[in-house]
Amino acid sequence: MDMMGTVVTQIACGRRHTLTYVPETGRIYSFGSGSCGQLGLGNTDKKTSPMFVPCPFMSSINSRSPRAMEIDGTSHIVSRIFSGGNKCIVLANKINSQPASLKPIDFREDGMLRSILCLSNKLTEKVRSLNAKDSIPHEVEVEMEKIFSAAACLNASFLLPNHEHFTTSPKKHGLDMDQVRDTFGKLAHISNVSTIQKITFEYSKLFYLKKLPSIQINTVPANLNDEGMN
């Protein structure tokens, strides 16, 4: 199927396959590698274009309520799709007396609950306020662990403003290095031992496990020279 011009509100990517959700018809489409049956098409073929997933609970093209599904005689509506590794998951809600309230998640809309976790000034100041022997609040510890163990979270914390980061390339990182220096300068003065250990441990894992892509060799001297000038 050619999805050019089709409104898609959810996309989920697995290891080598992708799911998409089309709200107008309530259909889920899959494409990519099907070596483990992860496309939900009843075979292990590879698909280079989106294919309708004929799941037992999906509505047909002639259904009066295209987004409604039936499971054990009860109508449902797709809420969210997930994909990871060689697996896919679809979450659905039962349709109650007010089906309009069960709107499928639309990832075109901004929402803090769906935004990537970032190292905010609020979190930085909260960590700095801890005394040397204070216990780290559980919610702060969880946030720090997630942020410093994921390159995506760290990068998202320091993106250049005004969409300047959309022009990134191997030679242009798209990060606000002044903000990076300022934030890590504040973190360098943390007095809480547990916090320092947590950051160091998670940060070291990020590099030693080689989760970060390698940068071009000619960018290293530039960064070193830039550091040496400050």
Contacts in CASP RR format, 6 or more apart in sequence:
PFRMAT RR
TARGET T0000
AUTHOR 0000-0000-0000
METHOD contacts of the structure
MODEL  1
MDMMGTVVTQIACGRRHTLTYVPETGRIYSFGSGSCGQLGLGNTDKKTSP
MFVPCPFMSSINSRSPRAMEIDGTSHIVSRIFSGGNKCIVLANKINSQPA
SLKPIDFREDGMLRSILCLSNKLTEKVRSLNAKDSIPHEVEVEMEKIFSA
AACLNASFLLPNHEHFTTSPKKHGLDMDQVRDTFGKLAHISNVSTIQKIT
FEYSKLFYLKKLPSIQINTVPANLNDEGMN
1 29 0 8 1.000
1 49 0 8 1.000
1 50 0 8 1.000
1 51 0 8 1.000
1 52 0 8 1.000
2 49 0 8 1.000
3 20 0 8 1.000
3 22 0 8 1.000
3 29 0 8 1.000
3 50 0 8 1.000
6 22 0 8 1.000
6 24 0 8 1.000
7 22 0 8 1.000
7 23 0 8 1.000
7 24 0 8 1.000
8 20 0 8 1.000
8 21 0 8 1.000
8 22 0 8 1.000
9 21 0 8 1.000
9 22 0 8 1.000
9 23 0 8 1.000
9 104 0 8 1.000
9 105 0 8 1.000
9 106 0 8 1.000
9 107 0 8 1.000
9 108 0 8 1.000
10 19 0 8 1.000
10 20 0 8 1.000
10 21 0 8 1.000
10 80 0 8 1.000
10 81 0 8 1.000
10 104 0 8 1.000
10 105 0 8 1.000
10 106 0 8 1.000
10 107 0 8 1.000
11 18 0 8 1.000
11 19 0 8 1.000
11 20 0 8 1.000
11 21 0 8 1.000
11 107 0 8 1.000
12 18 0 8 1.000
12 19 0 8 1.000
12 20 0 8 1.000
12 81 0 8 1.000
12 82 0 8 1.000
12 83 0 8 1.000
12 84 0 8 1.000
12 88 0 8 1.000
13 19 0 8 1.000
13 83 0 8 1.000
13 84 0 8 1.000
14 38 0 8 1.000
14 83 0 8 1.000
14 84 0 8 1.000
14 85 0 8 1.000
14 86 0 8 1.000
14 88 0 8 1.000
15 33 0 8 1.000
15 84 0 8 1.000
15 85 0 8 1.000
15 86 0 8 1.000
16 32 0 8 1.000
16 33 0 8 1.000
16 34 0 8 1.000
16 35 0 8 1.000
17 30 0 8 1.000
17 31 0 8 1.000
17 32 0 8 1.000
17 33 0 8 1.000
17 34 0 8 1.000
17 38 0 8 1.000
17 39 0 8 1.000
17 83 0 8 1.000
17 86 0 8 1.000
17 88 0 8 1.000
18 30 0 8 1.000
18 31 0 8 1.000
18 32 0 8 1.000
18 83 0 8 1.000
19 28 0 8 1.000
19 29 0 8 1.000
19 30 0 8 1.000
19 53 0 8 1.000
19 81 0 8 1.000
19 83 0 8 1.000
19 88 0 8 1.000
20 28 0 8 1.000
20 29 0 8 1.000
20 30 0 8 1.000
20 50 0 8 1.000
21 27 0 8 1.000
21 28 0 8 1.000
21 78 0 8 1.000
21 81 0 8 1.000
21 104 0 8 1.000
22 28 0 8 1.000
22 29 0 8 1.000
23 67 0 8 1.000
23 104 0 8 1.000
23 106 0 8 1.000
24 66 0 8 1.000
25 61 0 8 1.000
25 66 0 8 1.000
25 67 0 8 1.000
26 58 0 8 1.000
26 59 0 8 1.000
26 66 0 8 1.000
26 67 0 8 1.000
26 78 0 8 1.000
26 104 0 8 1.000
27 52 0 8 1.000
27 53 0 8 1.000
27 58 0 8 1.000
27 59 0 8 1.000
27 66 0 8 1.000
28 52 0 8 1.000
28 53 0 8 1.000
28 55 0 8 1.000
28 58 0 8 1.000
28 78 0 8 1.000
28 81 0 8 1.000
28 90 0 8 1.000
29 50 0 8 1.000
29 51 0 8 1.000
29 52 0 8 1.000
29 53 0 8 1.000
30 38 0 8 1.000
30 39 0 8 1.000
30 40 0 8 1.000
30 41 0 8 1.000
30 47 0 8 1.000
30 50 0 8 1.000
30 51 0 8 1.000
30 53 0 8 1.000
30 88 0 8 1.000
31 39 0 8 1.000
31 47 0 8 1.000
31 48 0 8 1.000
31 49 0 8 1.000
31 50 0 8 1.000
31 51 0 8 1.000
32 39 0 8 1.000
32 46 0 8 1.000
32 47 0 8 1.000
32 48 0 8 1.000
33 39 0 8 1.000
33 46 0 8 1.000
34 41 0 8 1.000
34 43 0 8 1.000
34 44 0 8 1.000
34 45 0 8 1.000
34 46 0 8 1.000
34 47 0 8 1.000
35 44 0 8 1.000
35 46 0 8 1.000
35 86 0 8 1.000
36 44 0 8 1.000
36 86 0 8 1.000
37 43 0 8 1.000
37 44 0 8 1.000
37 86 0 8 1.000
38 83 0 8 1.000
38 85 0 8 1.000
38 86 0 8 1.000
38 87 0 8 1.000
38 88 0 8 1.000
39 45 0 8 1.000
39 47 0 8 1.000
39 51 0 8 1.000
39 53 0 8 1.000
40 53 0 8 1.000
40 55 0 8 1.000
40 88 0 8 1.000
41 47 0 8 1.000
41 51 0 8 1.000
41 53 0 8 1.000
41 54 0 8 1.000
55 90 0 8 1.000
57 69 0 8 1.000
57 70 0 8 1.000
57 71 0 8 1.000
57 76 0 8 1.000
57 92 0 8 1.000
58 69 0 8 1.000
59 65 0 8 1.000
59 66 0 8 1.000
59 67 0 8 1.000
59 68 0 8 1.000
59 69 0 8 1.000
59 70 0 8 1.000
65 75 0 8 1.000
65 99 0 8 1.000
67 77 0 8 1.000
67 78 0 8 1.000
67 104 0 8 1.000
68 75 0 8 1.000
68 76 0 8 1.000
68 77 0 8 1.000
68 95 0 8 1.000
68 99 0 8 1.000
69 75 0 8 1.000
69 76 0 8 1.000
69 77 0 8 1.000
69 78 0 8 1.000
69 92 0 8 1.000
70 76 0 8 1.000
71 92 0 8 1.000
74 94 0 8 1.000
74 95 0 8 1.000
75 94 0 8 1.000
75 95 0 8 1.000
76 92 0 8 1.000
76 93 0 8 1.000
76 94 0 8 1.000
76 95 0 8 1.000
77 92 0 8 1.000
77 93 0 8 1.000
77 95 0 8 1.000
77 99 0 8 1.000
77 102 0 8 1.000
77 104 0 8 1.000
78 90 0 8 1.000
78 91 0 8 1.000
78 92 0 8 1.000
78 104 0 8 1.000
79 91 0 8 1.000
79 92 0 8 1.000
79 93 0 8 1.000
79 102 0 8 1.000
79 104 0 8 1.000
79 105 0 8 1.000
80 90 0 8 1.000
80 91 0 8 1.000
80 104 0 8 1.000
80 105 0 8 1.000
81 88 0 8 1.000
81 89 0 8 1.000
81 90 0 8 1.000
81 91 0 8 1.000
82 88 0 8 1.000
82 89 0 8 1.000
82 90 0 8 1.000
82 91 0 8 1.000
83 89 0 8 1.000
93 102 0 8 1.000
95 102 0 8 1.000
96 102 0 8 1.000
105 114 0 8 1.000
107 114 0 8 1.000
116 152 0 8 1.000
116 153 0 8 1.000
116 156 0 8 1.000
117 143 0 8 1.000
117 146 0 8 1.000
117 147 0 8 1.000
117 150 0 8 1.000
117 153 0 8 1.000
117 156 0 8 1.000
118 147 0 8 1.000
118 153 0 8 1.000
118 156 0 8 1.000
118 157 0 8 1.000
119 147 0 8 1.000
119 153 0 8 1.000
119 154 0 8 1.000
119 157 0 8 1.000
119 183 0 8 1.000
120 157 0 8 1.000
121 183 0 8 1.000
123 140 0 8 1.000
123 143 0 8 1.000
123 144 0 8 1.000
123 147 0 8 1.000
124 183 0 8 1.000
124 186 0 8 1.000
124 187 0 8 1.000
125 186 0 8 1.000
126 140 0 8 1.000
127 140 0 8 1.000
127 144 0 8 1.000
127 187 0 8 1.000
127 190 0 8 1.000
127 192 0 8 1.000
127 195 0 8 1.000
128 186 0 8 1.000
128 187 0 8 1.000
128 189 0 8 1.000
128 190 0 8 1.000
130 136 0 8 1.000
130 190 0 8 1.000
130 191 0 8 1.000
130 192 0 8 1.000
130 195 0 8 1.000
131 191 0 8 1.000
131 192 0 8 1.000
132 191 0 8 1.000
132 192 0 8 1.000
132 193 0 8 1.000
133 192 0 8 1.000
133 193 0 8 1.000
134 192 0 8 1.000
134 194 0 8 1.000
135 194 0 8 1.000
136 144 0 8 1.000
136 192 0 8 1.000
136 194 0 8 1.000
136 195 0 8 1.000
136 198 0 8 1.000
141 198 0 8 1.000
144 195 0 8 1.000
144 198 0 8 1.000
144 199 0 8 1.000
144 202 0 8 1.000
145 198 0 8 1.000
145 202 0 8 1.000
146 153 0 8 1.000
147 153 0 8 1.000
147 154 0 8 1.000
147 157 0 8 1.000
148 154 0 8 1.000
148 198 0 8 1.000
148 199 0 8 1.000
148 202 0 8 1.000
148 203 0 8 1.000
148 206 0 8 1.000
149 202 0 8 1.000
149 205 0 8 1.000
149 206 0 8 1.000
150 206 0 8 1.000
150 211 0 8 1.000
151 206 0 8 1.000
151 211 0 8 1.000
151 212 0 8 1.000
154 206 0 8 1.000
155 175 0 8 1.000
157 183 0 8 1.000
158 175 0 8 1.000
158 176 0 8 1.000
158 177 0 8 1.000
158 179 0 8 1.000
158 180 0 8 1.000
158 183 0 8 1.000
159 165 0 8 1.000
159 174 0 8 1.000
159 175 0 8 1.000
159 176 0 8 1.000
160 174 0 8 1.000
160 175 0 8 1.000
160 176 0 8 1.000
161 176 0 8 1.000
164 174 0 8 1.000
165 174 0 8 1.000
165 175 0 8 1.000
167 174 0 8 1.000
168 174 0 8 1.000
170 215 0 8 1.000
170 216 0 8 1.000
170 219 0 8 1.000
171 216 0 8 1.000
171 219 0 8 1.000
177 226 0 8 1.000
181 230 0 8 1.000
187 199 0 8 1.000
190 196 0 8 1.000
190 199 0 8 1.000
206 212 0 8 1.000
END
